[in-house]
Amino acid sequence: MKTQTSIYLFLIALISAMGGFLFGYDWVVIGGAKPFYEQFFDIANSPTLQGWAMSSALIGCLFGAISAGKLSDKFGRKPILILSAGLFICTAIGTGAANTFSLFNVFRLIGGFAIGIASSLSPMYIAEIAPAHLRGRFVAINQLTVVLGILSAQIVNWLIAEPVAADATAEMIRESWNGQTGWRMMFWAMIVPAALFFLFSFVLPESPRWLASTGRTASALKIFSRIGGEIYARNEVNAIEATSKQIEEGGFKSLLQPAMLKILLIGVVMAVLQQWCGINVIFNYAQEIFMAAGYGVSDVLMNIVVTGITNVIFTIIAMCFVDRWGRKALTLFGAFGLTCIYAFMGAAYYFHLTGVLLLVIVVAAIACYAMTLATTMWVIISEIFPNRIRGIAMSVCTFALWAACFILTYTFPVLNSGLGAAGTFWLYGIICLVGGIFVWKRLPETKGKSLEEIEKELIK
């Protein structure tokens, strides 16, 4: 592939993946603002309202994810990417400007809706424009921007927040710069990347696969020719037209066909496994996990930064191997690797081993996850579905992912209380083991194959 074409593809993928960056930033920024907006809205003593503030975006995610497919199949990928960028600008401005708790949550719901769209649509769009031999690496760019967005939110929160005295009262925090302005700036900082995403999205080409599957062959040929030349363009369009005839209509009804249900099961299991493998518990409850291991507050903050950097580094490593080793091989490595790591983690908690040893085990788990399940899941669900129903099917899988995330997040305190930390992580290990067996038996290898070749293999 010519260097100029490679640069063009990279820039398209990077612009689309800005949705992933905003997804990561918006998902994490609220954690740094939490101690201050809770005092501003006077909800620090109300666990119910605190929980609603943290979870309202998740409700928006569910609606955004399930809407993204239908909207993108009807109007195209590009307009809905632009819509998500506009919603990110709206939530950044509105959440930071909110003076009532109700208004704050309205904008968090809008932000969640944008996250639901971006988490579904950005990897799908990249998969539809990337050549087969580069698709895994290019889709992985989206996951890299997600973890960079998470890390950016952690850094921005740390830079904006002024030091808080150990003996500061609730009233002092409420009236401080942090309590009046600082937490707002944490949200407003997202305006810059959201505005860039909005502007750059207008220069994106429409997905050529969506164009071809909706009968706009001339436009699809033009974009494919820009990516790989005229011969490549004609071959791609011919393959799309041939496979499109196998599915007479799109929409949710198409997913009920026996062949489609088989593929959908793979996608949903992959999405749920990525969440129920338990890694997000380590991110969401990092403070509790590290303090249970004997670390003080200052050490906990340092350890969280270490885990964030690990996440970024091993996501980059995943980009190097996803097209070499293949999706199935990496996924198996991740599922069975986490099974072993959780066995050691549970043992560490069971025998009350603390300090550096537990930190090493946690970092190993995050590294294993980042270079496998975190990346391969998005690649797999973005490429296994037929062109005509890819948007709808991706929506269902992303909805399943966010529902699984909700269940994981809210069951951890219950499991931790009932089973203890050791039993909880052993349970996650069992889930990884079962997931690995499913992948071994049911997931086909898709590396190096065009989306149409994958479709022919899966629909039999």
C-alpha positions in Angstrom: 0.0 0.0 0.0 1.3 3.4 -0.9 2.6 5.7 1.8 0.2 8.4 0.8 -2.8 6.0 1.0 -1.7 4.7 4.4 -1.5 8.3 5.8 -5.0 9.0 4.4 -6.4 5.9 6.0 -4.6 6.7 9.3 -6.0 10.2 9.4 -9.6 8.9 8.7 -9.3 6.3 11.4 -7.8 8.9 13.8 -10.6 11.4 13.3 -13.3 8.7 13.8 -11.4 7.4 16.8 -11.7 10.8 18.5 -15.1 9.6 19.5 -13.3 6.9 21.5 -11.1 9.6 23.1 -14.2 11.6 24.2 -15.8 8.3 25.4 -12.8 7.6 27.7 -12.6 11.2 28.9 -16.2 11.7 29.7 -16.5 8.3 31.4 -13.7 9.1 33.8 -13.7 12.9 34.3 -16.6 12.6 36.8 -14.5 10.7 39.2 -12.1 13.7 39.7 -15.0 16.1 40.0 -17.0 13.9 42.4 -15.6 15.3 45.8 -16.4 18.8 44.7 -19.8 18.7 42.9 -21.1 16.5 45.7 -20.5 19.4 48.1 -21.8 22.0 45.7 -25.1 20.1 45.2 -25.2 19.1 48.9 -25.5 15.3 48.1 -22.4 14.2 50.0 -24.6 12.5 52.7 -27.1 10.9 50.2 -25.8 7.6 48.8 -28.8 7.4 46.5 -28.2 10.7 44.8 -24.4 10.1 44.7 -25.1 6.8 42.9 -27.5 8.5 40.5 -24.9 11.1 39.6 -22.3 8.5 38.9 -24.6 6.2 37.0 -27.0 8.5 35.0 -24.5 8.6 32.1 -24.8 4.8 32.0 -28.5 5.0 31.3 -27.7 7.4 28.4 -25.1 4.9 27.2 -27.8 2.1 26.9 -30.1 4.3 24.8 -27.3 5.7 22.7 -25.9 2.2 21.9 -29.3 0.8 20.9 -30.1 3.9 18.8 -26.7 4.1 17.0 -27.3 1.2 14.7 -30.7 2.1 13.5 -29.7 5.7 12.9 -26.5 4.8 11.1 -28.1 2.2 8.9 -30.7 4.7 7.9 -28.7 8.0 7.5 -25.2 6.7 7.2 -22.2 6.5 9.5 -20.9 10.1 9.0 -23.9 12.1 10.0 -24.3 10.1 13.3 -20.6 10.6 14.1 -21.2 14.3 13.7 -24.2 14.0 15.9 -22.2 12.3 18.6 -19.6 15.1 18.4 -22.3 17.7 18.8 -23.7 15.9 21.9 -20.2 15.8 23.5 -19.9 19.5 23.1 -23.4 19.9 24.6 -22.6 17.7 27.6 -19.2 19.4 28.2 -20.8 22.9 28.3 -24.0 22.0 30.1 -22.6 19.7 32.8 -20.0 22.3 33.8 -22.5 25.1 33.8 -25.3 23.3 35.7 -26.4 25.0 38.9 -29.0 22.4 39.9 -28.5 18.7 40.5 -31.4 17.9 38.1 -29.8 19.9 35.2 -26.4 18.3 36.0 -27.9 14.8 35.4 -29.8 15.9 32.3 -26.4 16.7 30.7 -24.8 13.6 32.1 -27.6 11.6 30.3 -26.8 13.5 27.1 -23.1 12.6 27.6 -24.0 9.0 28.1 -26.1 9.0 24.9 -23.0 10.4 23.0 -20.8 7.7 24.6 -23.2 5.0 23.5 -23.1 6.2 19.9 -19.4 6.7 19.8 -18.6 3.3 21.4 -20.7 1.5 18.8 -20.1 3.6 15.7 -16.4 4.6 15.8 -14.9 1.1 15.6 -17.5 0.0 13.1 -16.8 2.9 10.8 -13.0 2.2 10.9 -13.6 -1.5 10.2 -15.6 -0.6 7.1 -13.0 1.6 5.6 -9.8 -0.4 6.5 -8.3 -3.1 4.1 -8.4 -6.6 5.5 -4.7 -6.9 6.3 -4.8 -3.7 8.4 -8.3 -3.8 9.9 -7.3 -5.1 13.3 -4.6 -2.5 13.8 -6.8 0.4 12.6 -9.8 -0.6 14.7 -7.4 -0.9 17.7 -6.6 2.8 17.2 -10.1 3.4 18.7 -9.2 1.5 21.8 -6.0 3.4 22.1 -7.8 6.7 22.0 -10.2 5.4 24.7 -7.4 4.7 27.1 -5.7 8.0 26.2 -9.0 9.7 27.0 -9.1 8.0 30.3 -5.5 9.0 31.1 -6.1 12.5 29.9 -9.1 12.9 32.3 -7.0 11.7 35.2 -4.2 14.2 34.3 -6.6 17.1 33.7 -8.4 16.4 37.0 -5.1 16.3 38.9 -3.8 19.6 37.2 -7.1 21.5 37.8 -7.8 20.5 41.3 -6.2 22.7 44.0 -4.8 20.9 47.1 -7.4 20.2 49.8 -6.4 20.5 53.4 -6.7 17.2 55.4 -8.9 19.0 57.9 -11.1 20.8 55.4 -14.8 20.7 56.3 -17.6 20.2 53.8 -18.5 23.9 54.0 -14.8 24.8 53.2 -14.8 22.5 50.2 -18.1 23.9 49.0 -16.9 27.5 49.1 -13.4 26.8 47.8 -12.3 27.3 44.2 -12.6 23.6 43.7 -16.1 23.5 44.9 -17.3 26.5 42.9 -15.2 26.5 39.7 -12.6 23.7 39.6 -15.1 20.8 39.0 -16.7 22.8 36.3 -13.5 23.3 34.4 -12.8 19.5 34.5 -15.9 19.1 32.3 -15.3 22.3 30.2 -11.9 21.0 29.3 -13.7 18.4 27.1 -15.0 21.2 24.9 -11.7 21.5 23.0 -11.4 17.9 21.8 -15.2 17.7 21.2 -15.1 20.7 19.0 -12.2 19.4 17.0 -14.0 16.1 16.6 -17.1 17.9 15.4 -15.2 20.0 12.8 -13.0 17.2 11.5 -15.9 14.8 11.2 -17.2 16.9 8.2 -14.2 15.9 6.2 -14.7 12.2 6.7 -15.9 10.2 3.7 -19.0 8.2 4.2 -18.5 4.5 4.8 -18.1 3.0 1.3 -19.6 -0.3 2.5 -22.7 1.5 3.7 -22.9 3.4 0.4 -22.5 0.2 -1.6 -25.0 -1.8 0.5 -27.6 1.0 -0.1 -27.2 1.0 -3.8 -24.9 4.1 -4.1 -22.2 2.2 -6.1 -20.6 5.2 -7.9 -19.9 6.9 -4.6 -18.6 3.7 -3.0 -16.3 3.1 -6.0 -14.9 6.6 -5.6 -14.0 6.2 -2.0 -12.6 2.7 -2.4 -10.4 3.9 -5.3 -9.0 6.6 -3.0 -8.1 3.9 -0.5 -6.7 1.2 -2.7 -7.0 1.9 -6.4 -9.6 1.1 -9.1 -9.1 -2.7 -9.2 -9.4 -2.9 -5.4 -12.5 -0.7 -5.5 -14.2 -2.8 -8.1 -13.4 -6.1 -6.3 -14.7 -4.7 -3.0 -18.0 -3.4 -4.5 -18.6 -6.7 -6.3 -18.1 -8.6 -3.1 -20.4 -6.3 -1.2 -23.1 -6.6 -3.8 -22.8 -10.4 -3.9 -23.2 -10.7 -0.1 -25.9 -8.1 0.2 -28.3 -10.3 -1.9 -28.2 -12.9 0.9 -30.1 -10.5 3.3 -33.2 -9.0 1.8 -33.9 -6.5 4.6 -32.0 -4.8 7.4 -33.3 -4.0 10.8 -33.9 -6.0 14.0 -36.0 -8.6 12.2 -32.9 -9.7 10.2 -31.2 -10.6 13.5 -33.8 -13.2 14.1 -32.8 -15.4 11.2 -31.0 -18.6 12.5 -27.7 -17.7 10.8 -27.8 -14.2 12.2 -28.6 -15.4 15.7 -25.5 -17.6 15.7 -23.3 -14.7 14.8 -25.1 -12.3 17.2 -24.4 -14.8 20.0 -20.7 -14.6 19.4 -20.8 -10.8 19.4 -22.9 -10.6 22.6 -20.7 -13.1 24.5 -17.6 -11.2 23.5 -19.1 -7.9 24.7 -20.2 -9.4 28.0 -16.9 -11.3 28.5 -15.0 -8.0 28.1 -16.9 -6.6 31.0 -17.4 -9.6 33.2 -13.7 -10.5 33.1 -13.7 -8.0 36.0 -11.0 -5.5 35.0 -13.3 -2.5 35.1 -13.8 -3.3 38.8 -10.1 -2.6 39.3 -10.5 0.8 37.6 -13.9 1.7 39.2 -13.0 0.6 42.7 -9.2 1.1 42.6 -9.2 3.0 45.9 -11.0 0.2 47.8 -8.9 -2.5 46.2 -5.5 -0.9 47.0 -6.5 0.3 50.5 -7.6 -3.3 51.2 -4.1 -4.3 50.2 -2.5 -2.0 52.8 -1.8 1.2 50.8 -2.4 4.7 52.1 -4.3 7.4 50.2 -1.2 9.0 48.6 0.1 5.6 47.5 -3.3 4.7 46.1 -3.3 7.8 43.8 0.2 6.9 42.5 -0.9 3.3 41.9 -3.9 4.5 39.9 -1.6 6.4 37.6 0.6 3.3 37.2 -2.4 1.3 36.2 -3.4 4.0 33.7 0.0 4.1 32.1 0.1 0.3 31.9 -3.3 0.4 30.1 -1.9 2.7 27.4 1.4 0.9 26.9 -0.2 -2.6 26.4 -2.9 -1.2 24.2 -0.1 0.0 21.9 1.4 -3.5 22.1 -2.0 -5.0 21.1 -2.0 -2.9 18.0 1.2 -4.5 16.9 0.0 -8.1 17.4 -3.7 -8.1 16.5 -3.1 -8.5 12.8 -0.1 -10.9 13.3 -1.3 -13.3 16.0 -5.0 -13.0 15.1 -8.1 -12.1 17.1 -8.8 -15.6 18.3 -5.3 -16.3 19.5 -5.1 -13.0 21.4 -8.5 -13.5 22.9 -7.7 -17.0 24.1 -4.4 -15.6 25.6 -6.4 -13.0 27.4 -9.2 -15.2 28.8 -6.9 -18.0 30.0 -4.2 -15.5 31.1 -6.7 -13.6 33.3 -7.9 -17.0 34.7 -4.4 -17.7 36.0 -3.8 -14.1 37.2 -7.1 -14.0 39.2 -6.1 -17.3 40.8 -3.0 -15.6 42.2 -4.9 -12.4 43.0 -7.5 -14.3 45.0 -4.8 -16.2 46.8 -3.0 -13.0 47.7 -6.2 -11.6 49.3 -7.0 -15.0 50.9 -3.6 -15.2 52.6 -3.5 -11.4 53.3 -0.5 -10.7 51.2 -0.2 -6.9 50.7 2.0 -4.2 49.2 4.1 -4.5 46.1 3.2 -8.1 45.4 -0.5 -7.3 45.0 0.3 -4.2 42.9 2.4 -6.4 40.5 -0.5 -8.8 40.2 -3.0 -6.0 39.5 -0.7 -4.5 36.9 -0.3 -7.9 35.2 -4.1 -8.3 35.0 -4.5 -4.8 33.4 -1.6 -5.5 31.0 -3.1 -8.9 30.0 -6.5 -7.3 29.5 -5.3 -4.2 27.6 -3.4 -6.2 25.0 -6.2 -8.8 24.5 -9.9 -8.6 25.4 -10.0 -4.8 25.6 -8.9 -4.5 21.9 -10.0 -7.8 20.3 -13.6 -7.5 21.4 -14.1 -4.2 19.4 -12.3 -5.6 16.4 -14.3 -8.8 16.4 -17.8 -7.3 16.8 -17.0 -4.7 14.1 -16.1 -7.3 11.5 -18.3 -10.4 12.0 -21.6 -9.0 10.9 -22.9 -8.6 7.3 -22.8 -5.1 5.8 -26.6 -4.7 5.7 -27.1 -5.3 9.4 -23.8 -4.3 10.9 -25.1 -1.1 12.5 -28.1 -2.8 14.1 -26.0 -5.8 15.3 -23.2 -3.6 16.7 -25.9 -1.7 18.6 -27.2 -4.9 20.2 -23.6 -5.9 21.2 -22.8 -2.5 22.5 -26.0 -2.4 24.5 -25.1 -5.8 25.9 -21.7 -4.4 26.9 -23.1 -1.4 28.8 -25.7 -3.6 30.5 -22.9 -6.0 31.5 -20.9 -3.0 32.7 -23.8 -1.9 34.8 -24.3 -5.3 36.4 -20.5 -5.7 37.0 -20.2 -2.3 38.7 -23.2 -2.7 41.0 -22.6 -6.3 41.9 -19.0 -5.9 43.0 -19.8 -4.4 46.5 -22.3 -7.2 47.1 -19.9 -9.9 45.9 -17.1 -8.4 47.8 -19.2 -8.3 51.0 -20.5 -11.8 50.6 -17.5 -13.7 49.1 -14.7 -11.4 50.1 -12.1 -10.0 47.7 -10.5 -13.5 47.3 -13.8 -15.2 46.4 -14.9 -12.3 44.1 -11.7 -12.5 41.9 -11.8 -16.2 41.8 -15.4 -15.9 40.5 -14.1 -13.5 37.8 -11.4 -16.1 37.0 -14.1 -18.8 36.5 -16.0 -16.5 34.1 -12.8 -15.9 32.1 -12.2 -19.7 31.9 -15.8 -20.3 30.6 -15.4 -17.4 28.2 -12.1 -18.8 26.9 -13.7 -22.2 26.3 -16.5 -20.5 24.3 -14.0 -18.6 22.2 -12.0 -21.7 21.6 -15.0 -23.6 20.3 -17.2 -20.9 18.6 -15.0 -18.0 17.5 -13.6 -18.2 13.9 -10.2 -16.5 13.1 -10.8 -13.4 11.0 -7.4 -11.9 10.5 -6.4 -11.1 6.9 -10.0 -11.7 5.6 -12.2 -9.1 3.9 -15.5 -8.4 5.7 -17.3 -10.1 2.8 -15.1 -13.3 3.1 -15.9 -13.4 6.8 -19.6 -13.0 6.0 -19.5 -16.0 3.6 -17.8 -18.2 6.2 -20.2 -17.3 9.0 -23.5 -17.4 7.1 -23.9 -21.0 6.0 
